[in-house]
């Protein structure tokens, strides 16, 4: 799926605005494939977040987890979240797992 996002980002000319990375364990294996989108990030904060590799949290950028994402969903997710700034409700994580053991089996 990473390759699909990279192709779409290149095709849309968003390489300077969107970074695709590999994630580790999100504790949501049974809900996957999972995509974590960090941002949008204001232009003035973009260099700071990239330089310090800040992750979502109190001092980091906003983030949204999406569950059950398949390659055909990539275009809609990119356009909705990254271009329009709108959460894609049908794939949005509805409830965070209380523990890793709930979803990592």
N, C-alpha and C positions, 0 to 999 in steps of 0.2 A: 504494500500500500504506500510505503514511503516513496517509491518510484513514481506512482501515479500522482501523488501530491507534487513531487518535483517537476514532473512534466507539465502539469497544469499551471504551476507557478511560473515556470519559464515561458510558457505559451502566452500567459496574461501579462508578462513583463513585471512581475512582482518580486523578482529576486532580491532587490534591495530593501523590501519591506516585510518579507516573510522568510523565516528560517525553519527548515525542516530538520529535526533531530531524532535520534533514537532514544527511546525512554527505557527505563528499567522497570522494575515491578511497581505497578500502581495499586496492587492488592485487589485487582478486579478481574482476575483471569477468566472466571466463568461468565463475565459480562462482555467479553471482548469479541472482536478486536476493539481496542480502546484507542482514542485519540485525545490528547491533552492539548488544547490551544491556549497559549499564553498571550494575552493582549486583548484588545489593541493597546499599543504602547504609544504615548504621545511622542512626537518627534524629538522634543528636547530631552526626554528620558531614555530614548533608544540607545545612545552610546553608553550611558551609565549601566543599563541592564546588560548589554552585550559584554562590556568590559568586565563587569563583576560577576557575570553568569548568575544573576539573581533569579531565584525560583519564586513561584507564587507564594504569597504569605503576607504578613503585615508590612514588610519592607519591600516586597516585590510587586511585580505586575499582577493584574487580575488574570484569572484563568477559568476555563470551563472544560470539564471532562465530558466526552461523548462516548457512548457504549454501543457495541454492535455495529460499528462502522465497516462497510464493505467497499471495495473499489468503486462500484457504481455511485456511491454516496460522496465520493471525494469532491467532485465538481460542486455539488449543491452545498456542501459544508464550507468549502473555500469561499464560494460566492456569498453565502449567507453570513458567516462569522467574520471572515477576513476583509471582504470588500464592503459589505453593508453594515457590519457591526451588530448583527442580529443573531441571537442564539437560535440554533436549529433545534426546535423543541422536540421533534420526533426522535432525535438521537441523544438529546441532553440527558446526562445522568440524573435520574429522579431522586435517588437517595444514596448517600455515601455509605459504604459498608462500615459497620461498627468495628469489625476486626478483620485482619487478613484471613483468618481461618474461615470466615463466611464465604469468601470468594476464591481463595487460592487452595485448590484441592488437587 
